[in-house]
């Protein structure tokens, strides 16, 4: 069931897949985020809208646009299947994104992202009694280029590297990196579609190849279906249906897929191994933009499917279990300049 739902998000907003995708392909949808490959000048209907004219000198910035986002959410108490315990989790995201026009046809994009995931396991089952991990810290850096080939076609190529580790784990053993390329075509001011392919290394696992899907479709006036996901819950991989209620208010619903893999320290039951966490949240949100350069969003949702996995230093699975539905609540603020 989890495979089918996640593939529906990743393949196309318009067509359901005829068969499930392999787990290794499903896991790759998170890196790099789909939104990273979408043109900021395409249909806009989410919280992160850059405003190039705000508080900057265009003579020396060459049209640089920056946005800073702070996100917090909490996953409430969630039971792990097969009596393997329960857990709740705090998530904090800090993201800086930038884009600079180098020439009329080429833009340089770059970004930094810090993630904190605080896991709190209950006192039963493998994940509860053994407490395989606690606080996870992730730092991610990305850089890429957008080439405008003509009035319709745009090409992207770039790279990403990240360090994901539990507190006290070795930074040098927590590195993952890769690259990707994608192309998009603007059919009209209401529709942009595209896709691409990426490759990335994984901790204690083989290289991962993954698809990239780009879609921005203004179905009717003020109603947009987009893969430009604004919530920090899922690293921007998924789909949202957004209604521009007024010039200052947006409301919408969405679904997203989250995949994280991180190095463990030498103090737990899987010393210097790897932890893995997947999630599939469905949510509703409201976004308020009191001025063009600032907006605030509130989210509420449920985490319907997900999995926890612990892998030892040799890449062998020590424990793996699905977990049930959990209630989500979060908020986010973005400033653009």
C-alpha positions in Angstrom: 0.0 0.0 0.0 2.8 2.4 0.9 4.5 1.7 -2.5 1.3 2.5 -4.5 0.6 5.7 -2.7 4.2 7.0 -2.9 4.4 6.1 -6.6 1.2 8.0 -7.3 2.9 11.1 -5.9 6.2 10.6 -7.7 5.2 9.5 -11.2 2.6 12.1 -12.4 -0.2 14.1 -10.9 -2.4 13.0 -13.7 -1.9 9.3 -14.2 -1.9 6.4 -11.7 0.9 3.9 -12.1 0.1 0.5 -13.6 2.5 -1.3 -11.3 4.5 -0.6 -8.1 8.1 0.7 -8.2 11.0 -1.1 -6.5 11.7 0.1 -2.9 15.2 1.4 -3.9 13.7 3.7 -6.5 10.9 4.8 -4.1 13.5 5.8 -1.5 15.3 8.1 -3.9 12.5 10.6 -4.4 13.7 12.7 -1.6 17.2 13.6 -3.0 17.4 16.3 -4.3 14.0 17.8 -3.7 11.7 18.0 -6.7 11.2 21.7 -6.1 14.9 22.3 -6.7 14.4 21.6 -10.4 11.4 23.9 -11.0 11.7 27.3 -12.5 10.9 30.1 -10.0 9.2 32.0 -12.8 6.6 29.2 -13.4 3.1 29.1 -11.8 3.4 30.4 -8.2 0.9 29.2 -5.5 2.9 28.2 -2.5 4.6 29.9 0.5 8.1 30.3 -0.9 7.9 33.1 -3.4 11.1 35.1 -4.0 10.9 38.8 -4.6 14.0 40.1 -6.5 13.2 43.8 -6.1 13.0 43.7 -2.3 15.8 45.3 -0.2 18.7 44.8 -2.6 20.7 46.7 -5.2 20.2 44.9 -8.5 23.3 46.6 -10.0 25.6 44.4 -7.9 23.4 41.4 -7.2 22.6 40.7 -10.9 19.1 39.8 -9.9 19.9 37.7 -6.9 16.9 36.2 -5.0 17.2 34.7 -1.6 14.7 33.1 0.8 15.1 31.9 4.4 12.6 29.4 5.8 12.2 28.2 9.4 9.9 25.1 9.9 8.8 23.2 13.0 6.5 20.2 13.3 5.6 17.5 15.8 4.6 13.9 15.1 2.5 12.8 18.1 2.7 9.4 19.7 2.7 6.7 17.1 2.6 2.9 17.6 5.1 0.7 15.8 3.7 -2.5 14.3 4.3 -6.0 15.8 4.6 -4.6 19.4 7.9 -3.0 18.6 7.2 0.1 20.7 6.0 3.6 20.0 7.6 7.0 19.3 7.0 10.7 18.8 9.2 13.1 17.0 10.1 16.8 16.9 11.3 18.2 13.5 13.1 21.5 12.9 14.1 22.7 9.5 16.2 25.8 8.5 16.6 26.4 4.8 18.4 29.1 2.8 17.8 29.1 -0.9 19.3 31.5 -3.5 19.3 32.1 -7.2 21.4 34.6 -9.2 21.0 35.6 -12.8 24.5 35.3 -14.4 23.3 36.0 -18.0 20.0 36.4 -19.7 19.8 32.7 -20.3 21.7 31.2 -17.3 20.9 31.3 -13.5 23.0 29.9 -10.7 21.1 28.2 -7.9 22.4 27.3 -4.5 21.1 26.3 -1.1 21.8 25.1 2.5 19.5 23.1 4.7 19.8 22.1 8.3 17.5 19.4 9.7 16.9 18.3 13.3 14.9 15.2 14.0 14.4 14.4 17.7 13.1 10.8 18.2 11.6 9.7 21.5 10.9 6.0 21.7 8.7 4.3 24.2 9.8 1.5 26.5 8.9 -1.7 24.7 9.9 -3.7 21.6 13.2 -3.4 19.8 12.9 0.3 19.0 11.6 1.1 22.5 13.7 -1.1 24.8 16.9 -0.6 22.8 16.4 3.1 21.9 18.4 2.6 18.6 18.8 6.4 18.0 17.7 9.8 19.4 18.7 13.1 17.9 19.6 13.3 14.2 21.4 16.2 12.6 21.5 16.7 8.8 23.3 19.4 6.8 22.8 19.6 3.1 24.4 21.8 0.4 23.4 22.1 -3.2 24.4 24.0 -6.3 23.2 23.9 -9.8 22.5 25.9 -13.0 19.3 26.7 -15.0 19.7 27.2 -18.7 16.8 28.8 -20.6 17.1 27.2 -24.0 14.3 29.2 -25.5 10.9 30.6 -24.5 9.6 27.2 -23.6 12.5 24.8 -22.8 14.6 25.0 -19.7 17.4 22.6 -18.6 18.8 22.0 -15.1 22.0 20.2 -13.9 23.4 20.3 -10.4 24.9 18.4 -7.5 24.1 17.9 -3.8 26.0 16.6 -0.8 24.9 16.1 2.8 26.0 14.9 6.2 23.4 13.0 8.2 24.3 11.7 11.7 23.1 11.0 15.2 24.6 13.1 17.9 28.2 12.1 18.5 28.5 10.0 15.3 31.4 10.5 13.0 30.9 13.3 10.5 33.3 11.6 8.0 31.2 8.4 8.0 27.9 10.3 7.4 28.6 11.7 3.9 26.3 11.2 0.9 26.5 13.0 -2.5 25.2 12.9 -6.0 24.0 14.9 -9.0 21.0 15.2 -11.3 19.7 16.7 -14.5 16.2 17.6 -15.6 14.4 19.4 -18.4 11.0 21.2 -18.4 8.7 22.6 -21.1 6.3 25.5 -20.6 3.2 24.8 -22.7 1.4 28.0 -21.6 1.3 30.3 -18.7 -0.9 27.7 -17.0 1.0 24.5 -17.6 4.7 23.4 -17.2 5.8 19.8 -17.2 9.2 18.1 -17.1 11.4 15.4 -15.7 14.8 14.0 -15.3 17.1 11.6 -13.5 19.5 11.6 -10.6 22.1 9.5 -8.8 23.2 9.6 -5.2 25.4 7.5 -2.8 23.8 5.9 0.3 25.2 4.9 3.6 26.0 1.2 3.7 24.1 0.6 0.5 24.4 0.7 -3.3 24.2 3.8 -5.5 20.6 5.0 -5.9 19.1 6.1 -9.2 15.8 8.1 -8.9 13.4 10.0 -11.2 12.6 13.7 -11.1 9.0 14.9 -11.9 8.1 18.5 -12.5 4.5 19.8 -12.8 2.8 23.1 -12.4 -0.8 23.2 -13.6 -3.2 26.0 -13.0 -6.4 24.0 -13.5 -8.7 27.0 -13.2 -8.2 30.6 -12.0 -6.6 30.5 -8.6 -6.5 26.6 -8.4 -3.1 25.1 -8.9 -1.8 21.5 -8.9 2.0 21.5 -8.3 5.0 19.4 -7.3 6.5 22.5 -5.7 5.8 21.3 -2.2 6.0 24.0 0.5 6.0 21.9 3.7 9.3 21.1 5.4 7.9 17.7 6.6 8.9 15.8 3.5 11.9 17.6 2.0 9.7 19.0 -0.8 8.9 15.7 -2.6 5.2 15.3 -3.3 2.2 17.1 -4.7 -0.1 20.0 -3.5 -3.4 21.3 -4.6 -3.5 25.0 -3.7 -6.3 27.6 -3.9 -5.4 31.3 -4.0 -8.2 32.4 -1.8 -7.1 36.1 -1.8 -3.9 38.0 -2.6 -2.9 37.4 1.0 -4.3 34.0 1.8 -3.7 30.5 0.3 -5.3 27.2 1.4 -4.5 23.8 0.2 -4.1 20.1 0.7 -1.1 17.9 -0.1 0.7 14.6 0.2 4.4 14.0 0.4 7.1 11.4 0.8 10.0 11.6 3.2 13.0 9.4 3.3 16.0 9.8 5.6 19.1 7.7 6.1 21.7 8.6 8.8 24.8 7.4 10.5 24.4 6.1 14.1 26.9 6.7 17.0 28.8 4.0 18.8 26.6 4.1 22.0 23.5 2.3 20.9 22.5 -1.3 20.1 23.5 -0.8 16.4 26.9 0.8 17.0 28.1 2.9 14.0 25.3 1.5 11.9 22.6 3.3 9.9 19.1 4.3 10.7 16.3 4.8 8.2 13.0 6.6 8.5 10.3 6.9 5.9 7.0 8.8 6.1 3.9 9.6 4.0 2.1 12.6 5.4 -1.3 13.9 4.1 -2.0 17.4 5.3 -4.0 20.6 4.9 -2.5 24.1 5.3 -3.3 27.7 5.3 -0.7 30.4 4.3 -0.9 34.1 5.1 1.3 36.6 3.2 0.9 40.0 4.8 3.6 41.4 2.5 5.3 40.2 -0.7 8.5 39.4 1.2 7.1 37.5 4.2 4.6 34.7 4.8 3.5 32.3 7.6 1.9 28.8 7.2 0.2 26.5 9.5 -0.1 22.7 8.8 -2.2 19.9 10.2 -2.2 16.3 9.0 -1.7 12.6 9.5 1.2 10.4 8.9 -0.6 7.4 7.3 2.2 5.0 6.5 5.9 4.8 7.3 8.8 2.5 8.3 11.7 2.4 10.7 14.8 0.4 10.0 18.2 -0.3 11.7 21.1 -1.5 9.6 24.5 -2.6 11.0 27.9 -1.5 9.8 28.0 -4.3 7.2 24.7 -3.3 5.6 22.7 -6.1 7.2 19.2 -5.2 8.5 19.0 -5.7 12.2 15.4 -4.6 12.7 12.7 -3.2 10.4 9.0 -2.4 11.2 6.2 -0.3 9.8 4.4 2.1 12.1 0.8 3.3 12.3 -1.1 6.6 11.8 0.2 9.6 13.7 -1.2 13.1 14.0 1.0 16.0 12.7 1.0 19.7 13.6 3.4 22.3 12.3 4.2 25.8 11.3 6.5 27.6 8.9 7.7 31.2 8.2 9.6 32.4 5.1 11.2 35.7 4.4 12.4 36.6 0.8 14.8 39.3 -0.2 
